[in-house]
Amino acid sequence: MTRRLLAMLAALVVGCSLAVATGSSAAAAPSCDTQGMGTRAPVLLVHGFRSASSTWARDLYPRHEPLPGTVFTWIAEPFDYSAQATEWIQNTKSTAATKLAERISCLAAASRSNGGPGKVALVGHSMGGLVIRCALAPACSHRPDLTGVVGQVVTIGTPSRGSFLRPHSAVDAVAVAFGRLVEAVCALIGAGSRLPSRVQGVLTLAAWVDRPLCDVVSELATSSAGRAFTVGSSELDDLPAWPSGAYVRTIAVSIRFVYQILFWSPSPFEIGDAVVGVASALYRTPSEPAGDSKQISCGELRLTRLGAASVPTALPNCHHVSETRDGRIQNAVSEVIGPWARRTPPSADPCSDDESFTVVADWADPGLNDDGYFERYELLGCSDGYVVGRGLPVADAGVDYIVFQERSGGWTRPQLYGLATSCGAIDLPDEVESLLSCEPESTGDYTRYTNPRFGFSCEVPSGFVAGDEPANGDGLQFTSPSHDGYMICSGVNNVWQSAEEAHAEAIASAQADGNSVEYEDLSGSVSTVSGFDEDANIYYRRTVWGEGSTNTLYWLYQRSAQAVYGPLVEHTASTFSPGPVGESR
Amino acid sequence: MAFVRGSANKRLVVGLVVLIGVAAVAGVLWFTVWRTTPDGAEPTATPTMSEADATAIERALADQDPERVATVLSPEAAAAYREEPAPVVPTGATVTIDRSTFTVTDERNAVVAASVDDGGAVSDVVLLLTLEDDEWRVLTSVTA
């Protein structure tokens, strides 16, 4: 009995020792839990300044339901460094970039061994974009080079050139005033119940500034990361650039602020997302790798104004702090991440087809934001490295895009950087250039004019003479040889919030000029208005609206020449290609 | 009986001692902790808006000369204002500040109700004020 007791005690002691030893070794080993990932493409969500992984709205991230006919889709994983989220990335106290680099390596290796893409996509909000930049640079993260294991990168409201709420003499005066106003409204929130009834109405101001935004503003002034966000800071200058080979989409929110003092109100001022300006969020150095930018308009922030309706316009839901909860921004993220993560089976190699191919992934043009535009392509050429195609026109949009995809392992991977409106519009790899016939395009009696600034193109009847190139490069006028008519192809950065608004403006503008409106139609983003001007000439205006720009084909000709010009208008309208209207130029 | 009376006296004495003790502790606290601000400094007076301050703002805002208007704006507001200077009220309008509504929201900010009378209509507004060199300046306004 005594022996048995002794044996049990000994076993207990040994067991406890083993348990302690096991626990110790588990804590020392690097954690690389990838449970549930399988073959799905891993996407790391990196939160921002004074935030945490919980910032990513669960109903928007992740989306990992596979699409019909595809393999791989994405699974999002929030990366949390909240304990150091006010610490500047390159300070010795911060290990955020190092740990992120380790997590990227871990997920990429697991994905590769699971038969997934073997790469990781990264989405960074606010300072999270800078943490990603640091993680991808060995000199900054103190970890091995991650080139080759990073897929797409998306940054949202990342202060690459600082925040205008950090005062700097070079910053615009209205921006500084706005920053001061935010501080004052934050003070109001704290004083709410102490305000006399006659001034309680001022609390409506607090509707567009919430406590999380106030906390951010407060910590911008006191934390090491906040100080680094001063425009022109050495910390920002010292941060490594994006590595070559990464595809980076930068997303910025654009709010227009209407400042006022009693009856005085200056022109609306761009305040970015109320913390980070558009230019800072979209900033790229000339040497940085392929990528694109997306600007999301969030309307106007107008305080109540004397003599106008006393309804304050709330700051839209996409101000800096709430960007991770906004569906429009999530869509802009998905436009990049989704196609990268979705793959069709290897049998979809377009080079085995003879005339056209189905796009390998259903990725959308970042500008046009319409999945349907790029479903099929006319095959232009194949090589060992690339397949090159031209987007087939869809409906009235007249899309005529060149796309190329990298061929890999018998099937293709779509490359968003391979998007162009015409030869020469962007830098294409030499191998792709050689597959294209980059001669000026001509379709019989027409020559195609492509505007280098806005990317739209239109077919010009032969014999029409181009006018002088305007200084701002927004388009050209072409006059007929008989001088009884002309056409204009032009673009303008957007001032309208929607196609409906642009269409209404086109009608109102025509009527204000004394023109009649005999026909008007709005189909999707395509507005058509035509009628007679005061001299009974016929005008025709086709406008394609986008979030970034609005491009227009305009005709004016003598009524007596309708038989001549009618077919020309019809042809040029049907072949008018609006270009990437999703972006301002 | 003597035992009972003695107990009552003891309770009375103990009660008085406790009361005196509590009063002494409260007194010490008043003079050392409660009377001063958290950082140990003597409490400062809450900023107020004098009649002269209010009058200066009223007159400057009603002035049709933007340079005069700018003198009562906060430096940030004045810088923005000078980019597109113009009168802030119609010609002939008067501005009246209701000092009784003046409320400090933190050490640097305050609000106060005001009205603008342009001869035809009176508009109630709230001015957001900011303290600059011990003077209240206007940062913005909002309809009340």
HADDOCK unambig.tbl for C-alpha pairs under 7 A between the chains (distance, minus, plus):
assign (segid A and resid 173 and name CA) (segid B and resid 76 and name CA) 6.61 0.50 0.50
assign (segid A and resid 173 and name CA) (segid B and resid 79 and name CA) 5.52 0.50 0.50
assign (segid A and resid 173 and name CA) (segid B and resid 80 and name CA) 4.91 0.50 0.50
assign (segid A and resid 174 and name CA) (segid B and resid 80 and name CA) 4.76 0.50 0.50
assign (segid A and resid 176 and name CA) (segid B and resid 76 and name CA) 6.21 0.50 0.50
assign (segid A and resid 177 and name CA) (segid B and resid 76 and name CA) 4.66 0.50 0.50
assign (segid A and resid 177 and name CA) (segid B and resid 77 and name CA) 5.47 0.50 0.50
assign (segid A and resid 177 and name CA) (segid B and resid 80 and name CA) 6.78 0.50 0.50
assign (segid A and resid 184 and name CA) (segid B and resid 109 and name CA) 6.05 0.50 0.50
assign (segid A and resid 187 and name CA) (segid B and resid 105 and name CA) 5.49 0.50 0.50
assign (segid A and resid 187 and name CA) (segid B and resid 106 and name CA) 5.86 0.50 0.50
assign (segid A and resid 187 and name CA) (segid B and resid 109 and name CA) 6.97 0.50 0.50
assign (segid A and resid 188 and name CA) (segid B and resid 105 and name CA) 5.70 0.50 0.50
assign (segid A and resid 191 and name CA) (segid B and resid 105 and name CA) 5.22 0.50 0.50
assign (segid A and resid 195 and name CA) (segid B and resid 103 and name CA) 6.46 0.50 0.50
assign (segid A and resid 196 and name CA) (segid B and resid 101 and name CA) 6.04 0.50 0.50
assign (segid A and resid 198 and name CA) (segid B and resid 113 and name CA) 6.71 0.50 0.50
assign (segid A and resid 199 and name CA) (segid B and resid 112 and name CA) 6.85 0.50 0.50
assign (segid A and resid 199 and name CA) (segid B and resid 113 and name CA) 5.83 0.50 0.50
assign (segid A and resid 199 and name CA) (segid B and resid 126 and name CA) 6.11 0.50 0.50
assign (segid A and resid 199 and name CA) (segid B and resid 144 and name CA) 6.30 0.50 0.50
assign (segid A and resid 201 and name CA) (segid B and resid 144 and name CA) 4.85 0.50 0.50
assign (segid A and resid 202 and name CA) (segid B and resid 126 and name CA) 6.46 0.50 0.50
assign (segid A and resid 202 and name CA) (segid B and resid 142 and name CA) 6.52 0.50 0.50
assign (segid A and resid 202 and name CA) (segid B and resid 144 and name CA) 6.17 0.50 0.50
assign (segid A and resid 260 and name CA) (segid B and resid 140 and name CA) 6.23 0.50 0.50
assign (segid A and resid 260 and name CA) (segid B and resid 141 and name CA) 6.80 0.50 0.50
assign (segid A and resid 261 and name CA) (segid B and resid 88 and name CA) 6.42 0.50 0.50
assign (segid A and resid 261 and name CA) (segid B and resid 140 and name CA) 4.95 0.50 0.50
assign (segid A and resid 261 and name CA) (segid B and resid 141 and name CA) 5.17 0.50 0.50
assign (segid A and resid 262 and name CA) (segid B and resid 88 and name CA) 5.61 0.50 0.50
assign (segid A and resid 262 and name CA) (segid B and resid 89 and name CA) 6.56 0.50 0.50
assign (segid A and resid 262 and name CA) (segid B and resid 141 and name CA) 5.69 0.50 0.50
assign (segid A and resid 263 and name CA) (segid B and resid 88 and name CA) 4.90 0.50 0.50
assign (segid A and resid 263 and name CA) (segid B and resid 89 and name CA) 5.42 0.50 0.50
assign (segid A and resid 264 and name CA) (segid B and resid 86 and name CA) 6.79 0.50 0.50
assign (segid A and resid 264 and name CA) (segid B and resid 87 and name CA) 6.72 0.50 0.50
assign (segid A and resid 264 and name CA) (segid B and resid 88 and name CA) 4.58 0.50 0.50
assign (segid A and resid 266 and name CA) (segid B and resid 84 and name CA) 6.10 0.50 0.50
assign (segid A and resid 303 and name CA) (segid B and resid 142 and name CA) 6.63 0.50 0.50
assign (segid A and resid 304 and name CA) (segid B and resid 142 and name CA) 5.52 0.50 0.50
assign (segid A and resid 304 and name CA) (segid B and resid 143 and name CA) 5.64 0.50 0.50
assign (segid A and resid 305 and name CA) (segid B and resid 142 and name CA) 6.63 0.50 0.50
assign (segid A and resid 305 and name CA) (segid B and resid 143 and name CA) 6.32 0.50 0.50
assign (segid A and resid 306 and name CA) (segid B and resid 143 and name CA) 6.31 0.50 0.50
assign (segid A and resid 310 and name CA) (segid B and resid 143 and name CA) 6.51 0.50 0.50
